[in-house]
């Protein structure tokens, strides 16, 4: 059974960098030719796909976030990490890590930006 768990600070100040890590168990982030993705959801709104990293290490990002985000990985820990720079005060969002084809999801972690 594949399990994903997000971790990272939940409260940031404007202009800081959001850094969230997803720890995967039950599957390897370097095998099976799948993608590992980050998705966020503001309260009451739909899911927003942010980006993904493939088993080869290749990355793909949302065009709206491309200039501010990156996804990296630590294969020794079976983890992948989201970094989103220059965060701004806005509605909080729950950030999820997931395995494409979206058959396994983390429980989500809430991140809020406030001065």
LINTA-V48767 format. One record per residue. N is the residue number from 0. PHI is phi in whole degrees, -180 to 180 (NA if undefined). NEAR is the number of other ideal C-beta (glycine too) atoms within 10 Angstrom. Layout:
n: <N | N>
phi: <PHI | PHI>
near: <NEAR | NEAR>
//
This chain:
n: <0 | 1 | 2 | 3 | 4 | 5 | 6 | 7 | 8 | 9 | 10 | 11 | 12 | 13 | 14 | 15 | 16 | 17 | 18 | 19 | 20 | 21 | 22 | 23 | 24 | 25 | 26 | 27 | 28 | 29 | 30 | 31 | 32 | 33 | 34 | 35 | 36 | 37 | 38 | 39 | 40 | 41 | 42 | 43 | 44 | 45 | 46 | 47 | 48 | 49 | 50 | 51 | 52 | 53 | 54 | 55 | 56 | 57 | 58 | 59 | 60 | 61 | 62 | 63 | 64 | 65 | 66 | 67 | 68 | 69 | 70 | 71 | 72 | 73 | 74 | 75 | 76 | 77 | 78 | 79 | 80 | 81 | 82 | 83 | 84 | 85 | 86 | 87 | 88 | 89 | 90 | 91 | 92 | 93 | 94 | 95 | 96 | 97 | 98 | 99 | 100 | 101 | 102 | 103 | 104 | 105 | 106 | 107 | 108 | 109 | 110 | 111 | 112 | 113 | 114>
phi: <NA | -82 | -130 | -125 | -139 | -84 | -150 | 151 | -65 | -98 | -128 | -128 | -101 | -54 | 79 | -76 | -106 | -80 | -129 | -126 | -116 | -113 | -101 | -109 | -131 | 87 | -159 | -106 | -76 | -112 | -130 | 73 | 52 | -113 | -111 | -118 | -127 | -115 | -136 | -127 | -146 | -68 | -57 | 79 | -123 | -81 | -76 | -119 | -75 | -105 | 174 | -155 | -128 | -90 | -66 | -86 | 98 | -68 | -124 | -140 | -129 | -60 | -63 | -78 | -117 | -52 | -77 | -119 | -125 | -148 | -125 | -128 | -146 | -121 | -68 | -69 | -107 | 56 | -128 | -133 | -126 | -100 | -127 | -125 | -89 | 51 | -68 | -122 | -65 | -159 | -59 | -61 | -139 | -94 | -104 | -118 | -105 | -152 | -98 | -77 | -94 | 61 | -98 | -139 | -133 | -75 | -77 | 94 | -135 | -86 | -125 | -128 | -113 | -151 | -88>
near: <6 | 12 | 13 | 21 | 14 | 21 | 14 | 16 | 12 | 12 | 11 | 20 | 10 | 12 | 11 | 14 | 13 | 21 | 16 | 22 | 19 | 28 | 17 | 21 | 11 | 11 | 17 | 12 | 23 | 12 | 8 | 9 | 7 | 18 | 19 | 23 | 24 | 27 | 20 | 22 | 14 | 13 | 9 | 6 | 10 | 6 | 13 | 15 | 16 | 22 | 20 | 22 | 23 | 18 | 16 | 9 | 13 | 9 | 17 | 14 | 18 | 14 | 6 | 10 | 17 | 13 | 9 | 16 | 20 | 17 | 23 | 13 | 21 | 12 | 12 | 6 | 12 | 16 | 18 | 25 | 19 | 23 | 15 | 22 | 14 | 12 | 17 | 9 | 12 | 11 | 10 | 16 | 21 | 17 | 24 | 22 | 29 | 21 | 22 | 13 | 9 | 13 | 9 | 18 | 16 | 22 | 11 | 17 | 20 | 12 | 21 | 14 | 18 | 10 | 7>
//
